[in-house]
Amino acid sequence: MARVKKEVSQSSPARITVQEVADVAGVSIGTVSRVINNVPGVKPAVARKVQIAIEQLGWSPNIAAQNIRNPSLRMVGFIFSDIRNPLYASMTKGAEEMLSTKGYLLVTASTDGNPEREVALMDFFKRRRADGMILTVQDENNQAVLAAIRNLGVPHVMMEREITMGSMSIGADHFRGTRQAVEYLLGLGHRRIALITGAPGTRVARDRIRALEETLKSAGIEPDSSLFCLDSFSAEYGLSQTQRLMDMKEPPTALLSMGVRLLPGVLEALQLLGKRIPDDLSLISSNDTDIARIMTPQITAVRYDAMALGRIAAENLIDQIENRASEGQPGRIEIPTELVLRGSCRAISS
């Protein structure tokens, strides 16, 4: 691909903006900020594109860093657990759209679910004098992470997480979404319904677990703990647990794959075992993904608007930063979910 080169007067490099650097590099302004501030997690090839753009525009990294710290360009940090999760890309886009209209630069960083890295990145943004932070931590009960949040000293919101220390929580209604999915399966005659999701150290997982347990009990069915796989959102976990479930003497007739990255592993396991959807297993996934839509049959999904979550989180954070109206007052904002019915579930005789 031919590079785009912008002719710039050598006498006025200070007039070059972060947005111009981002446009030439073909990345977001948040990525430019991460590169010039040496925030971990940027791919070398992407960092190189940014450096080339800076050189082409005649703008040195030092000048860029000075502009990033300029009070006229305010900064918000977004720390999330897994850069491979497409939901975070949508959340970032939603947050960035809202923040940019108010003159804030969004800088993102991925922790790979490592609590020590979460603490280090919170300290990094604190030292960089971030105006606020959006946080998605791996374990809401980790004491070191909780201590770091307690000592932030800046407005923040928890994205898809909830802690009880004066933090605003923004998330989807996973309890209602999972309950709808279970009620739908019960209506089709299913009684052995399995769940694969993350550990109960997050509000998301707890809501899904509670929804399955309570809905089954309301139908007079005692939950079977052997059908609950509650440890990870990774594809590898989806693969291993689906294999375990289908190898049981009495395997489930339906499965809730509740985590975006779980679905590829679940589908791989079924393929390896020679199992067909929905003949051998009815399947419902969380969050409508490309994989769910292109599969044959398409996968029924619990869907919500991740971009809206990002916009709401940013809006609430701006309100805290500029008005201090919500700071120190814990609360929760939820957006609705919907069950998108497709061909991955079938009725069975109960």
C-alpha positions as CSV (number, residue, x, y, z in Angstrom):
1,M,0.0,0.0,0.0
2,A,1.3,3.4,-0.9
3,R,2.1,5.7,2.0
4,V,0.2,9.0,2.3
5,K,2.6,11.8,2.8
6,K,1.4,15.2,3.9
7,E,3.5,18.3,3.0
8,V,4.2,20.3,6.1
9,S,5.9,23.6,6.5
10,Q,9.1,23.1,8.5
11,S,8.6,26.4,10.2
12,S,5.3,25.4,12.0
13,P,5.4,21.9,13.3
14,A,3.6,22.9,16.5
15,R,0.4,23.4,14.5
16,I,0.2,19.7,13.7
17,T,-2.4,17.9,15.8
18,V,-2.7,14.4,17.2
19,Q,-5.6,13.8,14.9
20,E,-3.5,14.6,11.8
21,V,-0.9,12.1,13.0
22,A,-3.6,9.5,13.5
23,D,-5.1,10.1,10.1
24,V,-1.8,9.7,8.3
25,A,-1.0,6.5,10.3
26,G,-4.5,5.1,9.8
27,V,-5.1,4.6,13.5
28,S,-7.1,6.3,16.3
29,I,-5.8,9.2,18.3
30,G,-5.8,6.9,21.3
31,T,-3.2,4.6,19.6
32,V,-1.0,7.6,18.8
33,S,-1.1,8.6,22.5
34,R,-0.2,5.1,23.6
35,V,2.8,5.0,21.2
36,I,4.3,8.4,22.2
37,N,3.7,7.7,25.9
38,N,5.2,4.2,25.7
39,V,2.0,2.6,27.1
40,P,2.4,-1.2,26.9
41,G,0.4,-3.4,24.5
42,V,0.7,-1.7,21.1
43,K,1.8,-4.0,18.3
44,P,5.2,-3.2,16.9
45,A,3.8,-2.9,13.4
46,V,1.2,-0.4,14.5
47,A,3.8,1.6,16.6
48,R,6.0,1.7,13.5
49,K,3.2,3.2,11.4
50,V,2.7,5.9,14.0
51,Q,6.4,6.7,14.1
52,I,6.5,6.9,10.3
53,A,3.6,9.4,10.4
54,I,5.3,11.5,13.0
55,E,8.5,11.6,10.9
56,Q,6.5,12.5,7.7
57,L,4.7,15.3,9.5
58,G,7.9,16.7,11.0
59,W,6.6,16.3,14.5
60,S,8.9,14.8,17.1
61,P,7.6,12.4,19.8
62,N,8.8,14.9,22.5
63,I,6.6,17.6,21.0
64,A,3.7,15.2,20.8
65,A,4.1,14.2,24.4
66,Q,4.1,17.8,25.5
67,N,0.8,18.4,23.5
68,I,-0.7,15.3,25.1
69,R,0.0,16.7,28.6
70,N,-1.3,20.1,27.6
71,P,-4.3,21.0,29.8
72,S,-6.2,21.9,26.7
73,L,-6.2,18.3,25.7
74,R,-7.5,16.2,28.6
75,M,-7.0,12.5,28.9
76,V,-9.1,9.5,30.0
77,G,-7.7,6.0,30.5
78,F,-9.6,2.9,29.6
79,I,-8.2,-0.3,31.2
80,F,-9.7,-3.6,30.0
81,S,-8.8,-7.3,30.3
82,D,-8.5,-8.7,26.8
83,I,-7.6,-6.8,23.6
84,R,-8.8,-9.9,21.6
85,N,-12.4,-9.4,22.8
86,P,-14.3,-7.6,20.1
87,L,-16.7,-6.2,22.6
88,Y,-14.0,-3.9,24.0
89,A,-13.4,-2.5,20.5
90,S,-17.1,-1.5,20.4
91,M,-17.0,-0.1,23.9
92,T,-13.9,1.9,23.0
93,K,-15.5,3.3,19.9
94,G,-18.6,4.4,21.8
95,A,-16.6,6.0,24.6
96,E,-14.2,7.7,22.2
97,E,-17.1,9.2,20.2
98,M,-18.5,10.8,23.4
99,L,-15.2,11.9,24.9
100,S,-13.8,13.4,21.7
101,T,-16.8,15.8,21.5
102,K,-15.8,17.2,24.9
103,G,-12.1,17.5,24.1
104,Y,-10.9,14.3,25.9
105,L,-8.3,11.9,24.5
106,L,-9.1,8.2,25.2
107,V,-6.0,6.1,25.9
108,T,-6.6,2.3,26.1
109,A,-4.5,-0.4,27.7
110,S,-5.0,-4.2,27.9
111,T,-4.1,-6.2,31.0
112,D,-4.6,-9.8,29.7
113,G,-6.5,-10.4,33.0
114,N,-3.4,-9.9,35.1
115,P,-4.2,-8.1,38.4
116,E,-0.6,-6.9,38.8
117,R,-0.8,-5.3,35.4
118,E,-4.1,-3.7,36.3
119,V,-2.5,-2.1,39.3
120,A,0.5,-1.0,37.3
121,L,-1.7,0.6,34.6
122,M,-3.8,2.4,37.1
123,D,-0.7,3.8,38.6
124,F,0.6,4.8,35.1
125,F,-2.6,6.8,34.3
126,K,-2.5,8.3,37.8
127,R,1.1,9.5,37.2
128,R,0.1,10.8,33.8
129,R,-2.6,12.9,35.5
130,A,-5.5,11.3,33.7
131,D,-8.7,13.2,34.3
132,G,-10.6,10.0,34.7
133,M,-10.6,6.3,34.1
134,I,-12.9,3.5,32.8
135,L,-12.0,0.2,34.4
136,T,-12.8,-3.4,33.6
137,V,-10.9,-5.7,36.0
138,Q,-10.5,-9.4,36.0
139,D,-11.5,-10.1,39.6
140,E,-13.7,-7.7,41.6
141,N,-12.5,-9.2,44.9
142,N,-8.7,-8.9,44.3
143,Q,-7.5,-6.8,47.3
144,A,-4.5,-5.2,45.6
145,V,-6.8,-4.1,42.7
146,L,-9.4,-2.8,45.1
147,A,-6.7,-0.8,47.0
148,A,-5.5,0.7,43.7
149,I,-9.0,1.8,42.8
150,R,-9.5,3.2,46.3
151,N,-6.4,5.3,45.9
152,L,-7.0,6.5,42.4
153,G,-8.0,10.0,43.4
154,V,-9.7,10.7,40.1
155,P,-13.3,10.0,38.9
156,H,-13.8,6.6,37.4
157,V,-16.5,4.1,36.3
158,M,-16.5,0.4,36.3
159,M,-17.4,-1.1,32.9
160,E,-19.3,-4.5,33.2
161,R,-18.0,-4.8,36.8
162,E,-19.3,-3.8,40.2
163,I,-17.5,-2.9,43.4
164,T,-18.9,-1.4,46.6
165,M,-16.6,1.5,47.3
166,G,-18.3,4.6,45.8
167,S,-17.9,3.5,42.2
168,M,-20.4,3.8,39.4
169,S,-21.1,0.6,37.5
170,I,-22.1,0.5,33.9
171,G,-23.2,-2.9,32.4
172,A,-25.7,-4.9,30.4
173,D,-28.7,-6.7,32.1
174,H,-27.1,-10.2,31.9
175,F,-29.4,-11.6,34.5
176,R,-32.5,-10.9,32.4
177,G,-30.8,-11.9,29.1
178,T,-29.7,-15.3,30.6
179,R,-33.1,-15.8,32.2
180,Q,-34.8,-15.3,28.8
181,A,-32.4,-17.8,27.2
182,V,-33.1,-20.4,29.9
183,E,-36.9,-19.9,29.7
184,Y,-36.8,-20.3,26.0
185,L,-34.9,-23.6,26.3
186,L,-37.3,-24.9,29.0
187,G,-40.1,-24.1,26.7
188,L,-38.5,-26.3,24.1
189,G,-38.4,-29.2,26.6
190,H,-34.8,-29.0,27.7
191,R,-34.1,-29.9,31.4
192,R,-30.3,-30.6,31.3
193,I,-29.0,-27.1,30.5
194,A,-25.2,-26.5,30.9
195,L,-23.5,-23.1,31.3
196,I,-19.9,-22.2,30.4
197,T,-18.8,-18.7,31.5
198,G,-16.2,-16.9,33.6
199,A,-15.5,-17.2,37.3
200,P,-17.9,-15.6,39.7
201,G,-15.4,-12.9,40.5
202,T,-17.3,-10.6,38.1
203,R,-20.8,-9.2,38.2
204,V,-21.4,-10.5,34.7
205,A,-20.7,-14.2,35.6
206,R,-22.6,-13.9,38.9
207,D,-25.7,-12.6,37.2
208,R,-25.6,-15.4,34.6
209,I,-25.1,-18.1,37.2
210,R,-28.0,-16.7,39.4
211,A,-30.3,-16.5,36.4
212,L,-29.8,-20.1,35.4
213,E,-30.2,-21.4,39.0
214,E,-33.3,-19.4,39.8
215,T,-35.0,-20.1,36.5
216,L,-34.4,-23.8,36.8
217,K,-35.7,-23.8,40.4
218,S,-38.8,-21.9,39.4
219,A,-39.5,-24.7,36.9
220,G,-39.1,-27.3,39.6
221,I,-35.6,-28.4,38.4
222,E,-32.7,-28.8,40.8
223,P,-29.6,-27.3,39.3
224,D,-26.8,-29.8,38.6
225,S,-23.5,-28.4,39.6
226,S,-21.7,-30.7,37.1
227,L,-23.2,-28.7,34.3
228,F,-21.8,-25.4,35.6
229,C,-18.4,-24.6,34.1
230,L,-17.3,-21.4,35.8
231,D,-13.7,-20.5,35.4
232,S,-12.7,-18.7,32.2
233,F,-14.0,-16.8,29.1
234,S,-11.2,-18.2,26.9
235,A,-11.7,-20.3,23.7
236,E,-9.5,-23.0,25.2
237,Y,-11.8,-23.3,28.2
238,G,-14.8,-23.5,25.9
239,L,-13.1,-26.3,24.0
240,S,-12.1,-28.4,27.1
241,Q,-15.4,-27.9,29.0
242,T,-17.6,-28.7,26.0
243,Q,-15.7,-31.9,25.5
244,R,-16.1,-32.8,29.2
245,L,-19.8,-32.1,29.1
246,M,-20.5,-34.1,26.0
247,D,-18.5,-37.0,27.3
248,M,-20.7,-37.3,30.4
249,K,-22.9,-40.4,30.9
250,E,-25.9,-38.0,30.7
251,P,-24.7,-35.0,28.7
252,P,-26.7,-31.8,28.5
253,T,-29.2,-31.3,25.8
254,A,-28.6,-27.5,25.7
255,L,-25.6,-25.3,26.3
256,L,-25.3,-21.6,27.2
257,S,-21.9,-20.3,25.9
258,M,-21.8,-17.0,27.8
259,G,-18.6,-15.2,26.7
260,V,-17.6,-13.9,23.3
261,R,-14.3,-15.8,23.1
262,L,-15.9,-19.1,24.3
263,L,-17.9,-19.7,21.2
264,P,-15.0,-20.7,18.8
265,G,-13.8,-23.3,21.4
266,V,-17.3,-24.7,21.9
267,L,-17.8,-25.0,18.1
268,E,-14.4,-26.7,17.7
269,A,-15.2,-29.2,20.4
270,L,-18.5,-30.1,18.8
271,Q,-16.8,-30.5,15.4
272,L,-14.1,-32.8,16.9
273,L,-16.7,-34.9,18.6
274,G,-18.8,-35.2,15.5
275,K,-21.8,-33.5,17.2
276,R,-24.3,-31.5,15.2
277,I,-26.2,-28.3,16.2
278,P,-29.1,-28.5,17.0
279,D,-29.6,-32.3,16.5
280,D,-27.1,-33.3,19.2
281,L,-27.0,-30.1,21.2
282,S,-29.0,-26.9,21.3
283,L,-26.7,-23.8,21.6
284,I,-27.1,-20.2,22.7
285,S,-24.2,-17.8,22.8
286,S,-23.8,-14.4,24.4
287,N,-23.2,-11.2,22.3
288,D,-24.0,-11.4,18.6
289,T,-20.8,-12.0,16.8
290,D,-19.7,-12.7,13.2
291,I,-19.2,-16.3,14.0
292,A,-22.7,-16.7,15.4
293,R,-24.2,-15.2,12.3
294,I,-22.2,-17.1,9.7
295,M,-22.5,-20.5,11.2
296,T,-24.9,-23.1,9.7
297,P,-27.3,-23.0,11.4
298,Q,-26.9,-19.5,12.8
299,I,-26.5,-19.3,16.5
300,T,-29.2,-18.0,18.8
301,A,-27.7,-15.2,20.9
302,V,-28.2,-12.9,23.8
303,R,-27.4,-9.5,22.4
304,Y,-26.7,-6.0,23.7
305,D,-25.3,-2.7,22.4
306,A,-21.6,-2.6,23.5
307,M,-21.1,0.8,21.8
308,A,-23.9,2.2,23.9
309,L,-22.2,0.9,27.0
310,G,-19.1,2.8,26.0
311,R,-21.0,6.0,25.4
312,I,-22.9,5.8,28.7
313,A,-19.7,5.1,30.6
314,A,-18.0,8.1,29.0
315,E,-21.0,10.4,29.6
316,N,-21.1,9.4,33.2
317,L,-17.4,10.0,33.6
318,I,-17.5,13.4,32.0
319,D,-20.3,14.3,34.4
320,Q,-18.1,13.3,37.3
321,I,-15.1,15.1,36.0
322,E,-16.9,18.4,35.2
323,N,-19.6,18.5,37.8
324,R,-18.4,16.1,40.5
325,A,-22.1,15.2,40.8
326,S,-21.8,11.4,41.0
327,E,-18.4,11.1,42.6
328,G,-18.4,8.9,45.7
329,Q,-22.0,7.8,45.2
330,P,-22.2,4.2,44.1
331,G,-24.8,3.3,41.5
332,R,-25.5,1.1,38.5
333,I,-26.8,1.8,35.0
334,E,-27.9,-1.2,32.9
335,I,-28.8,-1.4,29.3
336,P,-31.3,-4.0,28.0
337,T,-30.4,-7.3,26.3
338,E,-32.4,-9.2,23.7
339,L,-32.7,-12.8,22.7
340,V,-32.1,-13.2,19.0
341,L,-33.7,-16.5,17.9
342,R,-32.1,-18.4,15.1
343,G,-31.7,-22.1,14.1
344,S,-29.4,-23.5,16.8
345,C,-32.0,-24.8,19.2
346,R,-34.7,-27.5,18.7
347,A,-37.6,-28.8,20.7
348,I,-37.2,-32.1,22.4
349,S,-39.6,-34.4,24.2
350,S,-39.3,-33.9,28.0
